[in-house]
């Protein structure tokens, strides 16, 4: 009985470790900064590969979509500042990868 319990604990630990690796493999990152009236975004996968052709969506504080566009081959997309308030920038990449970044009003 003790041997079976140890095996169950061991297999459970393996499952947790495997799921951690899988979760980070499906991550995508997005970063944004403002300069001279323009917001610049950069999107990339954990391995550093840029998100080419990913969809960028920009939302205001009321969750209204203000802008939508596609990242270039370097994972970049830029746009004029549409509103001087906190904006949420969402990246939607291939195979359901998605993440967001909020650029604060005081950064614009």
ABEGO torsion letter per residue (X at the ends): XAAAAAAAAAAAAAAAAAAAAAAAAABBBBBBBBBGGBBBBBBBBAAGBBBBGBBBBBBBAAGBBABBBBBBAAGBBBBBBABBBBBBBBBBBBGGBBBBBBBBAAAX
